[in-house]
Amino acid sequence: MNRNIALLGSTGSIGKNTLEVIKNNSDKLKIVSLACGNNLDLIRSQIREFTPEVVSVNLKNDRDKLRSDFPQIKIYSGEEGIMEAAMANNVDTVVTATSGTHSIHATLESIRKGKRICLANKETLVTAGELVNQYLDKSDSELIPIDSEQSAIFQCLCENDRKFLNRVILTASGGPFFKLNKEEFVNIGIDDALNHPVWSMGKKITIDSSTMMNKALEIIEAFYLFNLDIDQIDLLIHPQSIIHSMVEFSDNSIIAQMGIPDMKIPIQYSLSYPERFNSSTERLDLAKTSNLEFYAPDSEKFPSIRMAYEVIEDKKNSGLIFNASNEVAVESFLNGEISFPGIYYVVENMLDKCKKYPVKSSEDISPMIEEVEQLTAEFIKENISKME
Ligand SMILES: NC(=O)c1ccc[n+]([C@@H]2O[C@H](COP(=O)([O-])OP(=O)(O)OC[C@H]3O[C@@H](n4cnc5c(N)ncnc54)[C@H](OP(=O)(O)O)[C@@H]3O)[C@@H](O)[C@H]2O)c1
């Protein structure tokens, strides 16, 4: 089995891990194209090491610099560039590991063209879950999750008939503030929120883990990814992140997927599925993992969890509003403008205030996101005194 890969988001945390996996399996996996944002130094060294045919960066200015450095390579910029990277010659597998919603159009087009999508980007299904599923229904494309929790559920479901499924149980580390009193949330600083106890990840997803917005995104993502009913999605706090998620069947038997917390494992599985390649990652030694803890989630303390179920209930563009307003709120928190609980205040208000209508086509997505981002920025400006 050989794969020709477009890696969208090559300079990020998932992107770098994906390149490690590709390097370790270079007889089977080949990079055809790379897309990134603004990290020119890193993309230059990735180009030298992986010799892609097509590269995309965020800005035109950077595109021109790279064109003069690498005249033999096709170099593009912006969302058009991400599309060029995904559509490059012979690409049969697209790893979507950009942050935000920059790669949604390229993902939809790749599904239409029947390519395998190795999906890390959570925003895709949260923003346009129904649309993605409509595209999948009409195509031979397969969507294999990278996110460790979704990969775990995917693996637990693989060998079993879906008609016997009771529920999926997503696990969550709980983030750094799981044991903190809610009253203390107002004192949480940027550095505290960026310090995740288990996973080493990009900045945005690390903040999302601390607010448990990340888990909320995963609840919504799981709903679309596995075509579940709302009452088939449960959540369990498991601080050690050894069990990546579980599935319960009609005879009350529960199947769990375990492993050390290393994203290279689910990344590799998404590329190798249905095969399994050998891995150089550390092996799980359960005898040394003496204490596995589990707790019920607290959606009073972390309202993001409650909001996720409301988003699923509402459908239409609620996921898009949830995600876009959270992105603006997180940026505002990272700029020191609003407090940690301010993030919940913003998202909750935007879910309440923004107009709800369905995402009917891919052309709807960008204008809807822009509108929500603008309304959220205005809301923050007008209410900043309530969130300092
Ligand atoms: N990290 C994890 O363990 C993990 C686990 C599960 C799911 N995910 C999901 O995977 C996605 C990526 O997460 P991450 O932690 O790898 O994020 P990250 O470290 O912040 O990396 C984001 C990547 O997206 C690129 N990017 C940003 N803006 C762009 C633009 N306008 N055009 C093209 N590329 C752009 C960045 O490029 P530059 O750096 O060059 O600007 C970088 O390559 C997110 O959706 C996240 O929720 C992550």
The ligand as an ORCA input file, in Angstrom:
! r2SCAN-3c Opt
* xyz 0 1
  N      -2.326     19.171     18.358
  C      -3.050     18.099     18.610
  O      -2.632     17.218     19.380
  C      -4.405     17.927     17.968
  C      -5.138     16.775     18.278
  C      -6.345     16.577     17.645
  C      -6.837     17.507     16.740
  N      -6.125     18.638     16.489
  C      -6.674     19.624     15.530
  O      -5.773     19.717     14.425
  C      -5.712     21.043     13.929
  C      -4.270     21.543     14.010
  O      -3.874     21.561     15.378
  P      -2.366     21.893     15.801
  O      -2.319     21.711     17.262
  O      -1.426     21.138     14.932
  O      -2.299     23.443     15.460
  P      -1.016     24.368     15.278
  O       0.180     23.756     15.921
  O      -1.435     25.730     15.690
  O      -0.765     24.332     13.694
  C      -1.666     24.934     12.805
  C      -1.190     24.740     11.382
  O      -2.090     25.455     10.519
  C      -1.340     26.363      9.733
  N      -2.119     27.545      9.406
  C      -2.552     28.529     10.241
  N      -3.153     29.494      9.531
  C      -3.099     29.107      8.222
  C      -3.554     29.679      7.010
  N      -4.179     30.861      6.969
  N      -3.315     29.006      5.855
  C      -2.670     27.815      5.865
  N      -2.225     27.213      6.998
  C      -2.452     27.866      8.148
  C      -0.139     26.724     10.588
  O       0.875     27.305      9.795
  P       2.043     28.267     10.417
  O       2.458     27.672     11.708
  O       3.090     28.167      9.338
  O       1.482     29.640     10.518
  C       0.191     25.332     11.126
  O       0.859     24.598     10.136
  C      -6.692     21.845     14.797
  O      -7.937     21.886     14.169
  C      -6.802     21.025     16.079
  O      -8.035     21.199     16.728
  C      -4.915     18.852     17.060
*
